[in-house]
Amino acid sequence: MINPKDIANRVKRAIPKVELPSIGREVKLPVYVVHNSSDPEDYFFIFDFEQFVEQTRNGVFVRPALTVWAGRSDFGRSAFATQFRESFAREFDIARAQLAARDAKPRGWFGFLTGTFSELRGASLSAFLANLVLLVATSAGTKILTQVLPARWFAGKSDASKLEDSIEDTQTKVDTALAHLEIRLHSELYDHAFCDGTRGKRADLEFDAWPLPAYVRQHLNDGKSGAWW
């Protein structure tokens, strides 16, 4: 006869428990908004994941410090937020997949929840992880995770369906934060945005900003979002 207590212990061991990561050091995550034409709504993103990926590969749950550079800021912020989030999620997924192919075990943000919710694969989990990173970058660190992740997960009763239910809510929070993100104006990106001869306002340009990294200069005419690390 099977002992009911033994069955309960087996079930308890089988139920995964999600633990909140301890948010570590702040790392820079510059983002460059590059315009393709004089249309303020025609742009793409270049993400600098270098420091973020390096620390994450070491198992650190870093807090990205977003700095967004552009040549102009007269674009619609709602559409900007959605495009930013979607582009970031794509590049995050590419980085996660490539690192997973090289590393025996994903660590830090790239490995968070992947083992616990193995039944939730592909774009859904990757997009959710990317959104968590963006929430941490635009919000109050670890505290924001307790607002997004269902409390019952932390009581040892995790459920993959709850993660799926949280994706839409997380996207809404991210879009709201990104819509109010500060846009810093760079003179080189300004020159690129108005390379057809028209000129926008120069009063808000940060002329003392560091020159664009060589990588950004090389990809100003790509026309599509990308990242390097």
C-alpha positions as CSV (number, residue, x, y, z in Angstrom):
1,M,0.0,0.0,0.0
2,I,1.3,3.4,-1.0
3,N,1.8,5.8,1.8
4,P,-0.3,9.0,1.1
5,K,2.5,11.1,2.8
6,D,5.0,9.6,0.3
7,I,2.8,10.6,-2.6
8,A,2.4,14.1,-1.3
9,N,6.2,14.4,-1.0
10,R,6.7,13.2,-4.6
11,V,4.1,15.8,-5.8
12,K,5.8,18.5,-3.9
13,R,9.2,17.7,-5.3
14,A,7.7,17.6,-8.8
15,I,6.2,21.1,-8.6
16,P,8.7,23.7,-9.6
17,K,9.3,26.7,-7.4
18,V,10.2,30.0,-9.0
19,E,12.5,32.2,-7.0
20,L,12.9,35.9,-7.6
21,P,16.3,36.7,-9.1
22,S,18.5,39.1,-7.1
23,I,19.1,42.2,-9.4
24,G,22.8,42.9,-9.5
25,R,24.9,45.7,-10.9
26,E,23.6,48.2,-13.4
27,V,25.0,47.9,-16.9
28,K,24.7,50.2,-19.8
29,L,22.4,49.3,-22.7
30,P,22.6,52.0,-25.3
31,V,19.9,52.0,-28.1
32,Y,20.2,54.0,-31.3
33,V,17.1,55.1,-33.2
34,V,18.2,55.4,-36.9
35,H,16.0,57.1,-39.4
36,N,15.8,55.8,-42.9
37,S,14.3,59.0,-44.4
38,S,12.9,62.4,-43.6
39,D,9.7,60.7,-42.4
40,P,9.8,60.9,-38.6
41,E,8.0,57.5,-38.4
42,D,10.5,55.7,-40.6
43,Y,13.3,54.3,-38.4
44,F,14.9,51.2,-36.9
45,F,16.9,50.3,-33.8
46,I,20.4,49.3,-33.1
47,F,20.9,47.7,-29.6
48,D,24.2,47.5,-27.8
49,F,23.9,44.3,-25.8
50,E,27.6,44.0,-25.1
51,Q,27.8,44.6,-21.4
52,F,24.4,43.0,-20.8
53,V,25.3,39.8,-22.5
54,E,28.7,39.6,-20.8
55,Q,27.3,39.9,-17.3
56,T,24.3,37.7,-18.0
57,R,26.6,34.9,-19.3
58,N,28.3,35.1,-15.9
59,G,25.0,34.4,-14.2
60,V,24.3,37.9,-13.1
61,F,20.8,39.3,-13.2
62,V,21.8,42.8,-14.1
63,R,19.7,45.9,-14.3
64,P,20.1,47.4,-17.8
65,A,20.4,51.2,-17.9
66,L,18.6,52.2,-21.1
67,T,20.0,55.2,-23.0
68,V,18.1,55.9,-26.2
69,W,19.8,58.1,-28.8
70,A,18.1,59.5,-31.9
71,G,18.4,62.2,-34.4
72,R,14.9,63.5,-33.9
73,S,12.1,62.9,-31.4
74,D,9.0,64.1,-33.2
75,F,7.7,60.6,-33.8
76,G,4.6,59.0,-32.3
77,R,5.5,57.6,-28.9
78,S,2.9,54.8,-28.9
79,A,4.1,53.3,-32.2
80,F,7.7,53.8,-31.0
81,A,7.0,51.9,-27.8
82,T,5.5,48.9,-29.7
83,Q,8.3,48.8,-32.3
84,F,11.0,49.1,-29.6
85,R,9.5,46.3,-27.6
86,E,9.1,44.0,-30.6
87,S,12.6,44.7,-32.0
88,F,14.2,44.2,-28.6
89,A,12.4,40.9,-28.1
90,R,13.6,39.7,-31.5
91,E,17.2,40.6,-30.8
92,F,17.0,39.2,-27.3
93,D,15.7,35.9,-28.7
94,I,18.6,35.8,-31.3
95,A,21.1,36.4,-28.5
96,R,19.5,33.8,-26.3
97,A,19.5,31.2,-29.0
98,Q,23.1,31.8,-30.1
99,L,24.3,31.7,-26.5
100,A,22.3,28.5,-25.8
101,A,24.1,26.9,-28.7
102,R,27.5,27.8,-27.3
103,D,26.9,27.4,-23.5
104,A,26.1,24.2,-21.8
105,K,23.5,25.9,-19.5
106,P,21.8,29.3,-20.0
107,R,22.5,31.6,-17.1
108,G,21.1,34.8,-15.7
109,W,18.3,36.4,-17.6
110,F,18.8,34.0,-20.5
111,G,18.1,31.0,-18.3
112,F,15.5,32.4,-16.0
113,L,12.2,30.3,-16.1
114,T,13.5,28.2,-19.0
115,G,13.9,25.1,-16.9
116,T,10.8,25.7,-14.8
117,F,8.5,26.2,-17.7
118,S,10.0,23.8,-20.2
119,E,6.6,23.3,-21.7
120,L,6.4,26.9,-22.8
121,R,8.9,27.2,-25.6
122,G,9.8,29.4,-28.5
123,A,8.7,33.0,-29.1
124,S,6.3,33.2,-26.1
125,L,8.9,32.5,-23.4
126,S,11.6,34.5,-25.1
127,A,9.3,37.6,-25.6
128,F,8.2,37.3,-22.0
129,L,11.8,37.2,-20.7
130,A,12.7,40.2,-22.9
131,N,9.7,42.1,-21.5
132,L,10.8,41.3,-18.0
133,V,14.3,42.7,-18.8
134,L,12.7,45.9,-20.2
135,L,10.4,46.2,-17.1
136,V,13.4,46.0,-14.8
137,A,15.2,48.6,-17.0
138,T,12.4,51.0,-16.9
139,S,11.0,50.3,-13.4
140,A,11.9,49.5,-9.8
141,G,14.1,46.5,-10.2
142,T,13.1,43.3,-8.4
143,K,9.9,44.8,-7.1
144,I,8.4,45.0,-10.6
145,L,8.8,41.2,-10.9
146,T,6.5,40.5,-8.0
147,Q,3.8,42.6,-9.8
148,V,4.1,40.7,-13.0
149,L,4.7,37.1,-11.9
150,P,1.7,35.5,-10.1
151,A,2.3,35.3,-6.4
152,R,1.3,31.6,-6.3
153,W,4.4,30.8,-8.3
154,F,6.5,31.8,-5.3
155,A,4.5,29.5,-3.1
156,G,5.7,26.4,-5.0
157,K,2.6,26.2,-7.2
158,S,3.8,27.4,-10.6
159,D,1.7,27.0,-13.6
160,A,2.9,27.6,-17.2
161,S,-0.6,28.8,-18.2
162,K,-0.2,31.7,-15.7
163,L,3.0,32.7,-17.6
164,E,1.1,32.9,-20.8
165,D,-1.7,34.9,-19.2
166,S,0.9,37.4,-18.0
167,I,2.5,38.1,-21.4
168,E,-0.2,40.6,-22.6
169,D,-0.2,42.4,-19.3
170,T,3.6,42.6,-19.3
171,Q,3.6,44.0,-22.8
172,T,1.1,46.7,-21.8
173,K,3.4,47.8,-18.8
174,V,6.4,47.8,-21.1
175,D,4.7,49.9,-23.8
176,T,3.6,52.4,-21.2
177,A,7.1,52.8,-19.8
178,L,8.7,53.0,-23.2
179,A,6.2,55.7,-24.4
180,H,7.6,57.9,-21.6
181,L,11.2,57.1,-22.0
182,E,13.6,60.0,-22.4
183,I,15.0,60.4,-26.0
184,R,18.4,62.0,-26.2
185,L,19.4,63.7,-29.4
186,H,22.7,62.9,-31.1
187,S,24.2,65.3,-33.7
188,E,25.4,62.5,-35.9
189,L,22.0,60.8,-35.9
190,Y,20.5,64.2,-36.6
191,D,22.7,64.6,-39.7
192,H,21.7,61.2,-40.9
193,A,18.0,61.8,-40.2
194,F,18.1,65.0,-42.2
195,C,20.6,64.0,-44.9
196,D,18.2,64.9,-47.7
197,G,18.8,68.6,-47.0
198,T,15.8,69.4,-44.8
199,R,16.6,70.5,-41.2
200,G,14.9,70.0,-37.9
201,K,15.3,71.7,-34.6
202,R,18.9,71.6,-33.3
203,A,18.3,73.2,-29.9
204,D,18.0,69.9,-28.0
205,L,21.0,68.2,-29.5
206,E,23.6,67.0,-27.1
207,F,26.7,68.3,-28.8
208,D,29.0,67.1,-26.0
209,A,27.9,63.4,-26.5
210,W,30.5,60.8,-27.3
211,P,30.8,60.1,-31.1
212,L,28.7,57.2,-32.4
213,P,30.5,53.8,-32.0
214,A,32.0,52.5,-35.2
215,Y,29.5,49.7,-35.3
216,V,26.6,52.1,-35.4
217,R,28.2,54.1,-38.2
218,Q,28.7,51.0,-40.2
219,H,25.0,50.1,-40.0
220,L,23.3,53.4,-40.4
221,N,22.0,52.4,-43.8
222,D,20.8,48.9,-42.9
223,G,17.2,49.9,-42.7
224,K,16.4,47.1,-40.2
225,S,16.9,46.6,-36.5
226,G,19.9,44.7,-35.2
227,A,22.2,44.2,-32.2
228,W,25.8,43.4,-31.3
229,W,27.4,41.9,-28.2
